[in-house]
Amino acid sequence: MRKELAERAETGKKAEELALKYLTDRGQRLLARNWRYGHKEIDLIMESTDERYGMILHIVEVRSLTEPVRKMPFETVGNKKQRAVMAAARSYIYQNNLNCDTQFDVVSVTFGTYGERLEYYPKAFTPTWR
């Protein structure tokens, strides 16, 4: 069981590294990694700049699975996880006194025999700020 958990953690870390490289290669800048608010965690907090809107805060959830899979990693981001990520994002925004557009993205990484497949879903879910 411990070996299984260690392998999952290693797979998750590798997926985060791939996601970070993918996003930075596309012009985003890392603000925080594995940022915690209580028991809630945001995998990556990134920033990009848009000519029209200025700074855009990207709250990024990274999900990974190893083949064979029954569903894609991004499909594992359910309502409960979304609410947890939104709560943590609310705290991050408040603590850093940010006033900018914020979007919730998902990076899905599938590891298989022939390498990995990464898919990026910008604006994967919409916040409900309550």
C-alpha positions in Angstrom: 0.0 0.0 0.0 2.8 2.4 0.9 4.6 1.7 -2.4 1.3 2.4 -4.3 1.0 5.8 -2.5 4.6 6.6 -3.2 4.2 5.7 -6.9 1.0 7.9 -7.1 2.8 10.8 -5.5 5.7 10.5 -8.0 3.3 10.3 -10.9 1.5 13.4 -9.7 4.8 15.3 -9.3 5.9 14.3 -12.8 2.5 15.5 -14.2 2.9 18.8 -12.4 6.4 19.3 -13.9 5.0 18.6 -17.4 2.1 21.0 -16.8 4.4 23.7 -15.5 6.7 23.4 -18.5 3.8 23.4 -20.9 2.3 26.5 -19.4 5.6 28.5 -19.1 6.4 27.6 -22.7 3.1 29.3 -23.6 4.0 32.5 -21.7 2.5 32.0 -18.3 4.6 32.8 -15.2 4.6 30.7 -12.0 3.4 32.5 -8.9 3.0 29.6 -6.5 3.2 25.8 -6.5 1.3 23.5 -4.2 -0.2 26.5 -2.4 -2.1 25.4 0.7 -5.1 26.9 2.5 -5.8 24.5 5.4 -6.3 21.1 3.9 -7.0 22.5 0.4 -4.3 22.8 -2.2 -3.8 24.6 -5.5 -1.4 22.7 -7.7 -0.2 25.7 -9.8 -1.0 29.4 -9.6 0.1 31.0 -12.8 -0.2 34.5 -14.3 -0.5 35.7 -17.9 -1.0 39.1 -19.4 -3.6 40.0 -21.9 -3.5 43.3 -23.9 -7.1 43.9 -23.3 -7.7 42.6 -19.8 -4.3 43.0 -18.1 -3.2 40.3 -15.6 -5.1 37.0 -15.7 -4.7 34.7 -12.7 -4.7 31.0 -13.6 -5.7 28.6 -10.9 -4.5 25.3 -12.3 -5.6 21.8 -11.2 -3.3 19.1 -12.5 -4.7 15.6 -12.8 -2.9 12.4 -14.0 -3.7 8.8 -14.5 -1.7 5.8 -15.9 -3.1 3.7 -18.7 -5.3 1.7 -18.9 -7.8 4.3 -17.8 -11.6 4.1 -17.7 -11.9 7.9 -17.9 -9.7 10.8 -18.7 -7.9 12.5 -15.8 -9.8 15.8 -16.3 -13.0 14.0 -15.7 -12.0 13.3 -12.1 -12.3 17.0 -11.2 -15.8 16.8 -9.7 -17.9 19.4 -7.9 -16.3 18.7 -4.5 -12.8 19.3 -5.9 -14.0 22.4 -7.7 -15.4 23.9 -4.5 -12.2 23.1 -2.6 -10.0 24.8 -5.3 -12.3 27.8 -5.4 -12.2 28.2 -1.6 -8.4 28.1 -1.7 -8.3 30.5 -4.7 -10.5 32.9 -2.7 -8.1 32.9 0.1 -5.0 33.3 -2.2 -6.7 36.3 -3.9 -7.6 37.9 -0.6 -4.2 37.3 1.1 -2.4 38.8 -1.9 -4.8 41.7 -2.4 -5.4 40.8 -6.1 -8.0 42.4 -8.3 -7.7 40.7 -11.7 -9.5 38.3 -13.9 -9.3 34.7 -12.6 -9.8 31.5 -14.4 -9.8 27.9 -13.4 -7.8 25.6 -15.7 -7.2 21.9 -15.7 -4.2 20.1 -17.1 -4.8 16.4 -17.8 -1.9 14.1 -18.2 -2.2 10.4 -19.2 0.9 8.2 -18.8 1.1 5.2 -21.1 3.3 2.7 -22.8 4.3 5.2 -25.6 4.8 8.2 -23.4 2.5 10.8 -22.0 -0.4 12.8 -23.4 -1.0 16.3 -22.0 -4.2 18.2 -22.6 -4.9 21.8 -21.4 -8.4 22.9 -20.6 -8.4 26.7 -20.0 -11.5 27.9 -18.1 -12.4 24.3 -17.3 -14.9 25.3 -14.6 -16.6 28.5 -13.5 -16.4 29.8 -10.0 -19.3 30.6 -7.8 -18.0 33.2 -5.5 -20.1 32.8 -2.3 
